Amino acid sequence: MDWIQQLGRQTLDSFSAVGRATYLLIGALFGGRPNLVKAFPLFIKQIYVVGVLSLVIILVSGLFIGMVLALQGYTVLIDYGAEDSLGPMVSLALLRELGPVVTALLFAGRAGSALTAEIGLMKATEQLTSLEMMAVDPLRRVVAPRFWAGVVSMPLLALLFSSVGILGGHLVGVEWLGVDHGSFWSIMQASVDFTDDILNGVIKSFVFALVVTWIALFRGYDAIPTSEGISRATTQTVVQASLAVLGLDFVLTALMFGN
Amino acid sequence: MTSRKVEISVGFFVALGIAALIFLALKVASAGVSGSGETYTVYAKFDNIGGLKVRSSVKVGGVVIGRVETIHLDPEDYAPVATLAIDKQYDNFPDTSSLSILTSGLLGEQYLGLEPGFIDETVTILSNGDYIEDTKSALVLEELIGQFLFSQGSDD
């Protein structure tokens, strides 16, 4: 009977977690009238924390992933004399998959964990409760600007990731390995489509941004307010956000490129 | 003072992101550069279009002058009809021009090669909505092999 009870409790727990997460999101997005004059500086501050400070890791990993793609692709393509196709290979791989997905994974590790720890600590030191005492809604004051900052930052970061990656591919492919400069770019331009490839990549990273930031904020807001609880919540953020990104990526890819 | 610094760096970040989008759109996908000009439409009926696709290019002597816009079956004789959007600046092809489905390279993608025809008094210039009558279908490898085997067999 014990394991049946265990199963029941876990099911109930996970359902109520989904409910609390939805409540958090709705409270942050629609709770009361937004005061744009007051909220905008908070939003800018969070874009700085979430987006600008993630810039270095995104740019460096984008550059190196583009370079490695070019290097690995070249060794295979040269066997078939098709090294001119290096451009489309690198750019399509980055725009469709690696740009949005790797950005989301890095974002979950770099910014998501920080969001969870920050909000969890606010809860542990009863700052959120104090806000409520002062009749300030913590969902609007703390959660909403962070949510919007994540949603705006991640597509921009993914675009930068792909651009830098393509430049990295150019660096290795053209400058080092000697693929023809003209055919690298012209075949790439012929095979990359703006709506099919670039816009779909942006939609993907937008969806990932929603999910990763939501999970990070909820895990922080829902953390058990002890040092152990915050450390567990931070771990859960990274694990759950990464798994959600990879799972959603398959679904989105099947919808966008499946037929 | 710190908030000014933060605002400047956020401004840089957003500008950088938009610059990346423009870089991807223009340099990587070259959106809006080709096909932004005025085009006119001509039709071409084939027996078999092989691997021709929507957005395949139409070339004259290797120069891209237009793209395949749609491909559909004629409801009367079930022959595939390709709609071609051709750049307005190339608007003086005679209707004796011939159109054939060619392949770039051994394994490359298929495109339409337009061969300009002769001009005399009876020939009109192709304009919006015309049909190109002289078309050559795609080479389908299986049919070629079949014909080859058939001609081998009839020699004996």
Interface residues (C-beta under 8 A of the other chain):
Chain A: P41 I44 K45 I47 Y48 G51 V52 L55 S91 L95 S153 P155 L156 L157 L159 L160 S162 S163 I166 W185 M188 Q189 V192 D193 F194 D197 I198 V202
Chain B: S3 V6 E7 S9 V10 F12 F13 V14 L16 G17 I18 A20 L21 F23 L24 A25 K27 V28 A29 S30 A31 G32
